[in-house]
Amino acid sequence: MTVRKLTVYLHSGDVLVIGFFAVLSLINIIFAVRIPYWWQIVLINCGVSALICWLGYARAKTGWRFLRDIHEWYVAPLVFFSFKELYYMIYPIHNGRDYDDVLIAIDKWIFGVNPTQWIAQFAHPVLTEVLQIAYTSFYLLFILVGYEFYRQKQIDYFLFFMFTIMYGFFLSYLGYFFLPAVGPRFTLHDFSGLDGDLPGLILTPYLRWFVNAGESIPLGVSNAVSMAGTQRDVFPSGHTMMTLVLMYLSARWKVKARNIVFVVGSLLIVATVYQRYHYVIDLIGGLFFAVLCIATAWPLYSYIKRRFDTLENRFPPTETGKHLVSIGIGF
């Protein structure tokens, strides 16, 4: 069976995911002498890619709705899964070298101060609580917008939306390889004293624990241990990048939930610095990556559809054709 025949059961997003896992596997092979678990990671990537192919095939052959739903939505947990894979790659590839000193120096050169230290003068428990909730709601915003398209059976918008979001996340993940850093909460502040230094009201400690757990930071450890164990995911700011992409898509397509996206998204971007997760230069990098994602998502999506004969090509033209052309022209 040729690759082109195999992809008739796949979305363009499936092809993107498989391609990204191929890139990660290649990086693991190139740096095998530095990455302790490289062959396990490559094996897992091959297994996940095979599972995606099977899922598309099973969905097409059985017509079962629950397989269709899984096929449409599996990317949500997979984005997090691929993020965790970076934990085992970036730090050893750079032999334990972080570039926080470079990012701090850039911030200091631009602003004359360390922004996370300067903004602390405005700290208040209510503001801290609101901004921590906004920051933690990051992934929920994407599900909210995606579900609006899915519920309204706008499958053309939904599939392109999911493709663009996955593509954006993957771009940010590749960016982490170039300037790995842990962020100001470790370097410019005492991470272990954050709850006392920047207290919230009720939910803040629990939401911080949730965020820390997602970044592989054990509970109740010292600043040095936390810094050694956390993921290197600071530059560019993926939260800023993907929130800006989501804001653009919500405005471009007049999503009903766009006001929620704008308000929560704006608070979220402020929270990245206020809550000491990012340097400001990370946000600037996130803006650059957001523009790159928006400018290249549609051409890449169109190319994959043409090159690999994906599932979108079999939707009725009245359902998808005109909508996607209008998206492409304005995107």
PAVOTOR-664821 format. One record per residue (C-alpha): residue in one letter; x, y negated, z negated; residue number from 1. Coordinates in steps of 0.02 Angstrom, whole numbers. Layout:
{A {X Y Z} NUM}
...
% end
This chain:
{M {0 0 0} 1}
{T {72 -170 50} 2}
{V {81 -317 -71} 3}
{R {-48 -409 34} 4}
{K {-172 -266 20} 5}
{L {-144 -252 -167} 6}
{T {-182 -436 -198} 7}
{V {-357 -425 -125} 8}
{Y {-412 -377 -301} 9}
{L {-317 -519 -385} 10}
{H {-346 -703 -415} 11}
{S {-215 -829 -365} 12}
{G {-191 -849 -552} 13}
{D {-148 -664 -567} 14}
{V {-15 -684 -433} 15}
{L {53 -835 -528} 16}
{V {62 -738 -691} 17}
{I {149 -590 -611} 18}
{G {271 -707 -526} 19}
{F {309 -796 -690} 20}
{F {341 -631 -779} 21}
{A {457 -585 -636} 22}
{V {554 -746 -665} 23}
{L {566 -712 -852} 24}
{S {623 -535 -816} 25}
{L {757 -599 -698} 26}
{I {819 -721 -831} 27}
{N {828 -577 -955} 28}
{I {930 -472 -834} 29}
{I {1049 -615 -795} 30}
{F {1079 -651 -980} 31}
{A {1066 -470 -1038} 32}
{V {1231 -481 -1135} 33}
{R {1157 -620 -1243} 34}
{I {975 -565 -1264} 35}
{P {965 -420 -1388} 36}
{Y {797 -351 -1329} 37}
{W {811 -392 -1145} 38}
{W {765 -222 -1076} 39}
{Q {613 -206 -1191} 40}
{I {553 -377 -1131} 41}
{V {576 -328 -948} 42}
{L {483 -165 -979} 43}
{I {339 -257 -1065} 44}
{N {329 -382 -922} 45}
{C {317 -241 -795} 46}
{G {183 -157 -899} 47}
{V {80 -316 -915} 48}
{S {94 -348 -727} 49}
{A {36 -172 -690} 50}
{L {-110 -193 -811} 51}
{I {-164 -352 -722} 52}
{C {-163 -261 -555} 53}
{W {-265 -119 -629} 54}
{L {-389 -242 -707} 55}
{G {-420 -326 -541} 56}
{Y {-442 -159 -454} 57}
{A {-557 -88 -589} 58}
{R {-662 -246 -590} 59}
{A {-687 -236 -401} 60}
{K {-725 -50 -395} 61}
{T {-841 -36 -545} 62}
{G {-928 -204 -540} 63}
{W {-940 -200 -729} 64}
{R {-974 -371 -801} 65}
{F {-865 -351 -955} 66}
{L {-715 -310 -843} 67}
{R {-754 -464 -740} 68}
{D {-759 -571 -897} 69}
{I {-594 -499 -959} 70}
{H {-517 -528 -788} 71}
{E {-572 -710 -788} 72}
{W {-520 -748 -968} 73}
{Y {-370 -639 -1008} 74}
{V {-255 -784 -968} 75}
{A {-301 -870 -1133} 76}
{P {-210 -744 -1244} 77}
{L {-80 -712 -1110} 78}
{V {-21 -893 -1115} 79}
{F {17 -869 -1300} 80}
{F {96 -699 -1269} 81}
{S {217 -771 -1141} 82}
{F {256 -914 -1260} 83}
{K {308 -789 -1394} 84}
{E {422 -702 -1270} 85}
{L {527 -861 -1259} 86}
{Y {566 -841 -1445} 87}
{Y {681 -695 -1404} 88}
{M {764 -779 -1255} 89}
{I {801 -965 -1273} 90}
{Y {901 -968 -1434} 91}
{P {1021 -826 -1389} 92}
{I {1042 -887 -1210} 93}
{H {1114 -1050 -1280} 94}
{N {1217 -957 -1411} 95}
{G {1122 -1043 -1551} 96}
{R {1153 -1219 -1485} 97}
{D {1011 -1344 -1511} 98}
{Y {999 -1515 -1430} 99}
{D {905 -1611 -1563} 100}
{D {1054 -1728 -1579} 101}
{V {1033 -1778 -1396} 102}
{L {846 -1809 -1415} 103}
{I {871 -1907 -1577} 104}
{A {1003 -2015 -1494} 105}
{I {888 -2053 -1346} 106}
{D {745 -2103 -1462} 107}
{K {862 -2211 -1564} 108}
{W {929 -2293 -1406} 109}
{I {754 -2333 -1341} 110}
{F {671 -2389 -1503} 111}
{G {814 -2436 -1619} 112}
{V {737 -2323 -1752} 113}
{N {685 -2143 -1775} 114}
{P {499 -2151 -1729} 115}
{T {442 -2013 -1848} 116}
{Q {524 -2105 -1993} 117}
{W {456 -2274 -1939} 118}
{I {277 -2214 -1918} 119}
{A {278 -2141 -2094} 120}
{Q {239 -2315 -2163} 121}
{F {62 -2295 -2093} 122}
{A {33 -2125 -2171} 123}
{H {-129 -2095 -2264} 124}
{P {-209 -1929 -2317} 125}
{V {-366 -1963 -2213} 126}
{L {-264 -2004 -2058} 127}
{T {-154 -1853 -2088} 128}
{E {-305 -1739 -2101} 129}
{V {-386 -1806 -1942} 130}
{L {-226 -1795 -1841} 131}
{Q {-184 -1620 -1901} 132}
{I {-358 -1560 -1853} 133}
{A {-338 -1641 -1681} 134}
{Y {-167 -1562 -1656} 135}
{T {-227 -1389 -1705} 136}
{S {-378 -1400 -1588} 137}
{F {-261 -1402 -1437} 138}
{Y {-308 -1233 -1362} 139}
{L {-493 -1254 -1401} 140}
{L {-503 -1402 -1282} 141}
{F {-453 -1293 -1134} 142}
{I {-580 -1159 -1181} 143}
{L {-713 -1293 -1196} 144}
{V {-685 -1360 -1020} 145}
{G {-659 -1188 -943} 146}
{Y {-819 -1122 -1021} 147}
{E {-917 -1268 -949} 148}
{F {-869 -1214 -772} 149}
{Y {-896 -1031 -811} 150}
{R {-1066 -1055 -892} 151}
{Q {-1125 -1158 -743} 152}
{K {-1058 -1024 -625} 153}
{Q {-943 -1149 -539} 154}
{I {-819 -1009 -507} 155}
{D {-718 -1108 -380} 156}
{Y {-684 -1246 -507} 157}
{F {-656 -1119 -645} 158}
{L {-524 -1018 -552} 159}
{F {-429 -1171 -494} 160}
{F {-441 -1244 -670} 161}
{M {-370 -1085 -748} 162}
{F {-233 -1079 -616} 163}
{T {-183 -1259 -648} 164}
{I {-180 -1235 -837} 165}
{M {-75 -1078 -826} 166}
{Y {42 -1162 -702} 167}
{G {62 -1311 -818} 168}
{F {102 -1203 -968} 169}
{F {228 -1102 -868} 170}
{L {313 -1262 -809} 171}
{S {331 -1322 -988} 172}
{Y {400 -1153 -1042} 173}
{L {534 -1161 -909} 174}
{G {576 -1336 -970} 175}
{Y {615 -1269 -1143} 176}
{F {763 -1172 -1073} 177}
{F {859 -1330 -1030} 178}
{L {855 -1430 -1193} 179}
{P {807 -1312 -1336} 180}
{A {769 -1404 -1497} 181}
{V {670 -1380 -1657} 182}
{G {600 -1555 -1686} 183}
{P {609 -1695 -1814} 184}
{R {515 -1604 -1952} 185}
{F {676 -1501 -1973} 186}
{T {812 -1624 -1925} 187}
{L {753 -1795 -1986} 188}
{H {640 -1735 -2126} 189}
{D {632 -1598 -2257} 190}
{F {519 -1467 -2183} 191}
{S {493 -1376 -2347} 192}
{G {428 -1537 -2427} 193}
{L {311 -1588 -2286} 194}
{D {149 -1556 -2380} 195}
{G {206 -1665 -2523} 196}
{D {282 -1800 -2412} 197}
{L {138 -1809 -2288} 198}
{P {-16 -1739 -2379} 199}
{G {-187 -1720 -2303} 200}
{L {-353 -1687 -2388} 201}
{I {-421 -1509 -2376} 202}
{L {-377 -1422 -2212} 203}
{T {-204 -1492 -2177} 204}
{P {-100 -1362 -2272} 205}
{Y {-196 -1218 -2194} 206}
{L {-187 -1290 -2019} 207}
{R {0 -1320 -2039} 208}
{W {20 -1140 -2093} 209}
{F {-76 -1086 -1938} 210}
{V {36 -1189 -1823} 211}
{N {193 -1128 -1911} 212}
{A {138 -946 -1897} 213}
{G {115 -970 -1710} 214}
{E {294 -1033 -1701} 215}
{S {365 -885 -1798} 216}
{I {403 -985 -1957} 217}
{P {385 -878 -2114} 218}
{L {285 -944 -2260} 219}
{G {378 -1022 -2408} 220}
{V {555 -1019 -2340} 221}
{S {690 -1151 -2350} 222}
{N {718 -1286 -2221} 223}
{A {875 -1200 -2153} 224}
{V {791 -1029 -2136} 225}
{S {638 -1106 -2054} 226}
{M {746 -1201 -1932} 227}
{A {841 -1043 -1884} 228}
{G {682 -942 -1857} 229}
{T {569 -1064 -1765} 230}
{Q {540 -1070 -1579} 231}
{R {634 -1194 -1471} 232}
{D {482 -1280 -1393} 233}
{V {508 -1466 -1417} 234}
{F {562 -1540 -1249} 235}
{P {455 -1568 -1152} 236}
{S {305 -1587 -1267} 237}
{G {187 -1454 -1202} 238}
{H {46 -1525 -1309} 239}
{T {66 -1695 -1227} 240}
{M {91 -1626 -1052} 241}
{M {-57 -1510 -1052} 242}
{T {-173 -1633 -1141} 243}
{L {-136 -1761 -1005} 244}
{V {-169 -1631 -870} 245}
{L {-333 -1585 -954} 246}
{M {-383 -1769 -968} 247}
{Y {-349 -1793 -784} 248}
{L {-449 -1641 -731} 249}
{S {-593 -1688 -846} 250}
{A {-602 -1862 -771} 251}
{R {-574 -1805 -592} 252}
{W {-715 -1676 -601} 253}
{K {-829 -1776 -717} 254}
{V {-834 -1637 -847} 255}
{K {-976 -1657 -973} 256}
{A {-856 -1631 -1117} 257}
{R {-734 -1763 -1053} 258}
{N {-770 -1888 -1194} 259}
{I {-724 -1756 -1322} 260}
{V {-566 -1716 -1223} 261}
{F {-517 -1901 -1214} 262}
{V {-544 -1938 -1398} 263}
{V {-471 -1779 -1471} 264}
{G {-333 -1777 -1340} 265}
{S {-279 -1955 -1381} 266}
{L {-273 -1914 -1567} 267}
{L {-177 -1756 -1527} 268}
{I {-41 -1849 -1433} 269}
{V {-20 -1971 -1578} 270}
{A {-13 -1823 -1696} 271}
{T {137 -1747 -1607} 272}
{V {246 -1887 -1675} 273}
{Y {149 -1930 -1834} 274}
{Q {151 -1749 -1892} 275}
{R {337 -1739 -1849} 276}
{Y {323 -1602 -1719} 277}
{H {404 -1703 -1580} 278}
{Y {523 -1844 -1537} 279}
{V {450 -1981 -1426} 280}
{I {565 -1932 -1283} 281}
{D {475 -1764 -1286} 282}
{L {313 -1855 -1248} 283}
{I {396 -1948 -1105} 284}
{G {458 -1782 -1039} 285}
{G {282 -1713 -1058} 286}
{L {214 -1856 -953} 287}
{F {339 -1818 -815} 288}
{F {295 -1633 -817} 289}
{A {109 -1675 -815} 290}
{V {131 -1778 -657} 291}
{L {233 -1637 -580} 292}
{C {97 -1511 -623} 293}
{I {-44 -1619 -553} 294}
{A {52 -1657 -394} 295}
{T {101 -1477 -354} 296}
{A {-40 -1367 -424} 297}
{W {-155 -1382 -273} 298}
{P {-20 -1353 -139} 299}
{L {42 -1200 -235} 300}
{Y {-135 -1134 -258} 301}
{S {-172 -1155 -73} 302}
{Y {-9 -1071 -23} 303}
{I {-40 -918 -134} 304}
{K {-217 -899 -64} 305}
{R {-151 -902 114} 306}
{R {3 -796 84} 307}
{F {-71 -658 -24} 308}
{D {-255 -644 27} 309}
{T {-320 -663 -150} 310}
{L {-493 -636 -222} 311}
{E {-546 -817 -193} 312}
{N {-543 -787 -6} 313}
{R {-693 -670 -21} 314}
{F {-810 -790 -109} 315}
{P {-950 -858 2} 316}
{P {-895 -1022 86} 317}
{T {-1052 -1109 22} 318}
{E {-995 -1072 -155} 319}
{T {-813 -1117 -144} 320}
{G {-754 -1187 21} 321}
{K {-822 -1364 17} 322}
{H {-786 -1387 -168} 323}
{L {-605 -1333 -155} 324}
{V {-574 -1441 -3} 325}
{S {-642 -1592 -96} 326}
{I {-534 -1549 -246} 327}
{G {-380 -1532 -139} 328}
{I {-403 -1698 -50} 329}
{G {-424 -1793 -212} 330}
{F {-303 -1697 -318} 331}
% end
